[in-house]
Amino acid sequence: MAKLFGTNGVRGVFGEGLTLDFISEITLSIASLFKKGPILVGYDGRESSIVISKIVTATLSSAGLDSSVCGLVPTPCLQFATKQLGYNGGIMITASHNPPQYNGIKITARDGVEISREDELKVEEFYFKKKWRISNKLGIITKEPKAISTYISGIKKQVNVKKIKSRNLKVVLDLGNGVQAVTAPLLCKELGCKTVLINEQVDGTFPGRGSEPTPENLDKLSRMVKKSKADFGIAFDGDGDRSIFCDETGKILTGDRSALLLSEYILKKYPKSKIVTSVNSTSVIEKIATRWNSKVLRTKVGSVEVSRKMIQENALIGFEENGGFMYGKHNHVRDGSMTMVLLIDLLANGKNSLSQKMNELLPSFTTKGKIKCSKDDFKKIAKILKAEPYRKDLTDGIKKKQDKSSWVMVRLSGTEPIARIYAESSSQSRLDDIFAKYLQKVKTAADR
């Protein structure tokens, strides 16, 4: 089991767990995995990101690997550029949705997707054994100016640009002071969409609403969508790989519901496809897949698991309940801007509004919550839940089927010292009952 890598990359508080020495040594370990360059390096807008990028490139150079810096870019931009521009790997400096004091490193393989769990363990083995690649020749450090243009061009190839331009759609972008600010507005402009921007200044302290878009902090987006009479709104997370939608009435959509809508739209065009999603996402996707003679495959929570399973199975669609959507024809990774453009394409090719489209979907009600939780606390929680007489799925944490349409799941976070609780049911009242019951059980078990 990994000791340094969490659900997605290596993260820590800069200057504490994520020290300069640690960054140098983990980069030497990554260099030992890659063996050769060039490596593409990008970063988000956190205050420590530029400093970390300099340590990373200098360390790669000391190991004899060439590197190119593409600068301030979303994670999916770096991933796509790594694949398209022929790099042997990529390193993204980001802590995604974590608070401002955090930072981290996400590693991309040459195929444009996060390295596998097996490769993460190899990196850790290099780190703990301190047996790193040694070179007598320094690697060269250059700049990569084409990452953003390559990314935007790649997304546009997946949709009907002419049709989209003819519709003159209006979109409100809540950029969350994150790095989609350098790509999403430009992409909308090239598609002929009118845009209204919120929190558009890149700022690593995330002063606007924080780095993670949640229903609780998207009031401004909701109000602005209604005020500007936009077709929809979208909010991105800190590194731009996840997105949350708001319909034209101001209603914030869950990641699950928007994923169902996009999946149905894509499967209509490409039936008999494969969809990969994690065990904590909506069960309605199986019903939609059946309608289009398609197959759903479930994984542990984490974009790495979903992405790598997509490649293994040649899957068309992947998604997580947190707003991470993956379109295999573009790249097998979460991509906020690609997801946004898929929705723009969907609206441009029909007459119904987003709220009307959502009302056509099969009903489902989901929720989630979290409490502070150590590994020892979680052992207590797991012991109590495992003793209950419900059908259990232990793929990741504990998922318990309550009835035909209801389930609850508890797992320990891979990025923060918290336990996450998820639930789904066919009615809001039933969902509220299940969630309240298990939230209290988890709190009691963890002595909260």
Salt bridges, closest charged atoms under 4 A:
GLU25 OE1 - LYS130 NZ 2.79
ASP44 OD2 - ARG46 NE 3.05
ASP111 OD2 - ARG308 NH1 2.89
ASP119 OD1 - LYS122 NZ 3.56
GLU120 OE2 - ARG117 NH1 3.00
GLU125 OE2 - LYS129 NZ 2.98
ASP174 OD2 - ARG209 NE 2.88
GLU190 OE1 - LYS156 NZ 2.72
GLU212 OE2 - ARG242 NH2 3.48
ASP237 OD2 - ARG242 NE 3.53
ASP239 OD2 - LYS106 NZ 2.80
ASP241 OD2 - LYS106 NZ 3.26
ASP241 OD2 - ARG334 NH2 2.90
GLU264 OE2 - ARG291 NH1 2.71
GLU286 OE1 - ARG298 NH2 2.88
GLU305 OE2 - ARG117 NE 2.64
GLU313 OE1 - LYS274 NZ 2.87
GLU313 OE2 - LYS309 NZ 3.93
GLU320 OE1 - ARG334 NH1 2.77
GLU321 OE1 - LYS368 NZ 3.07
ASP335 OD2 - HIS330 NE2 3.34
ASP345 OD2 - LYS269 NZ 3.83
ASP377 OD1 - LYS380 NZ 3.96
ASP377 OD2 - ARG448 NH2 2.80
GLU388 OE1 - LYS400 NZ 1.98
GLU388 OE2 - LYS441 NZ 1.94
ASP396 OD2 - ARG411 NE 3.31
ASP403 OD2 - ARG430 NH2 2.89
GLU416 OE2 - HIS97 NE2 3.63
GLU416 OE2 - ARG420 NH2 3.15
ASP447 OD2 - LYS380 NZ 3.45
